[in-house]
């Protein structure tokens, strides 16, 4: 690692620690105190989840693998026994917007 890269990382870490301690006087241009507007996490119904999976052209097993959950979890979501957690709902929202999301980011490769 170059000295410049090391110095840059150390500066960023120092500024982050100062900010966490409440000292925002240094490095103000890099650390923002402005709160972004974050869209609320949508809760998906069993029908929504199945539709997202089908639109993604994936089996329950493949859908589970790309989401990082078990096939039993996807099955439980689709029959309404269980509901997805926050992060799973956020991923479902991304997939609802772009059914080829995992392919676009190289997570899924179709044969």
C-alpha positions as CSV (number, residue, x, y, z in Angstrom):
1,X,0.0,0.0,0.0
2,X,1.3,3.4,-0.9
3,X,2.0,6.1,1.7
4,X,-0.6,8.3,0.0
5,X,-3.3,5.6,0.2
6,X,-2.4,4.9,3.9
7,X,-2.5,8.6,4.8
8,X,-5.9,9.0,3.1
9,X,-7.4,6.0,4.9
10,X,-6.0,7.2,8.2
11,X,-7.4,10.7,7.7
12,X,-10.8,9.3,6.9
13,X,-10.8,7.0,9.9
14,X,-9.6,9.9,12.2
15,X,-12.4,12.1,10.9
16,X,-15.0,9.3,11.4
17,X,-13.9,8.8,15.0
18,X,-14.0,12.5,15.7
19,X,-17.4,12.7,14.2
20,X,-18.6,9.7,16.3
21,X,-17.3,11.5,19.4
22,X,-19.3,14.6,18.5
23,X,-16.4,16.7,17.1
24,X,-17.5,17.8,13.7
25,X,-15.2,20.8,13.5
26,X,-12.6,19.0,11.4
27,X,-13.2,17.5,8.0
28,X,-16.7,19.0,7.8
29,X,-16.5,18.9,4.0
30,X,-16.3,15.1,4.0
31,X,-18.7,14.2,6.8
32,X,-22.3,15.5,6.4
33,X,-24.8,15.9,9.2
34,X,-27.6,16.1,6.7
35,X,-30.1,13.2,7.0
36,X,-31.0,11.7,3.7
37,X,-34.6,10.9,2.9
38,X,-34.9,7.1,3.0
39,X,-37.9,5.4,1.4
40,X,-39.7,3.2,4.0
41,X,-39.3,-0.5,3.7
42,X,-42.3,-2.1,2.0
43,X,-43.8,-5.2,3.5
44,X,-44.5,-7.9,0.9
45,X,-47.4,-10.3,0.9
46,X,-47.1,-13.9,0.0
47,X,-48.6,-13.2,-3.4
48,X,-46.1,-10.3,-3.9
49,X,-43.1,-12.5,-3.1
50,X,-44.2,-15.2,-5.4
51,X,-44.8,-12.7,-8.2
52,X,-41.4,-11.2,-7.7
53,X,-39.8,-14.6,-7.8
54,X,-41.7,-15.7,-10.9
55,X,-40.9,-12.4,-12.7
56,X,-37.2,-13.0,-11.9
57,X,-37.7,-16.4,-13.6
58,X,-36.3,-18.3,-10.6
59,X,-37.3,-21.5,-8.8
60,X,-37.8,-21.3,-5.1
61,X,-34.4,-22.9,-4.6
62,X,-32.5,-20.5,-6.9
63,X,-34.4,-17.5,-5.4
64,X,-33.4,-18.6,-1.9
65,X,-29.8,-19.0,-3.0
66,X,-29.5,-15.5,-4.4
67,X,-31.2,-14.0,-1.4
68,X,-29.0,-15.9,1.0
69,X,-31.9,-17.8,2.7
70,X,-33.0,-21.4,2.8
71,X,-35.5,-22.8,0.2
72,X,-37.8,-23.5,3.2
73,X,-37.7,-19.8,4.1
74,X,-38.9,-18.8,0.6
75,X,-41.6,-21.5,0.7
76,X,-42.8,-20.2,4.1
77,X,-42.9,-16.7,2.8
78,X,-44.9,-17.8,-0.3
79,X,-47.5,-19.7,1.8
80,X,-47.7,-17.0,4.4
81,X,-46.3,-18.9,7.3
82,X,-43.5,-16.4,7.8
83,X,-42.8,-12.9,6.6
84,X,-39.5,-11.5,5.4
85,X,-37.3,-9.4,7.6
86,X,-36.3,-5.8,6.9
87,X,-33.3,-6.5,4.8
88,X,-35.1,-9.3,2.9
89,X,-37.9,-6.8,2.2
90,X,-35.4,-4.2,0.9
91,X,-33.9,-6.8,-1.4
92,X,-37.4,-7.8,-2.6
93,X,-38.1,-4.1,-3.3
94,X,-35.0,-3.9,-5.4
95,X,-36.0,-7.1,-7.3
96,X,-39.5,-5.7,-7.8
97,X,-37.9,-2.7,-9.6
98,X,-35.4,-4.7,-11.6
99,X,-36.0,-8.4,-12.0
100,X,-32.5,-8.9,-13.5
101,X,-30.8,-7.2,-10.6
102,X,-28.7,-10.2,-9.5
103,X,-27.7,-10.9,-13.1
104,X,-26.7,-7.2,-13.6
105,X,-24.4,-7.4,-10.6
106,X,-22.9,-10.7,-11.4
107,X,-24.5,-12.6,-8.5
108,X,-26.5,-14.8,-10.8
109,X,-25.4,-16.3,-14.1
110,X,-27.9,-18.0,-16.3
111,X,-26.8,-20.9,-18.4
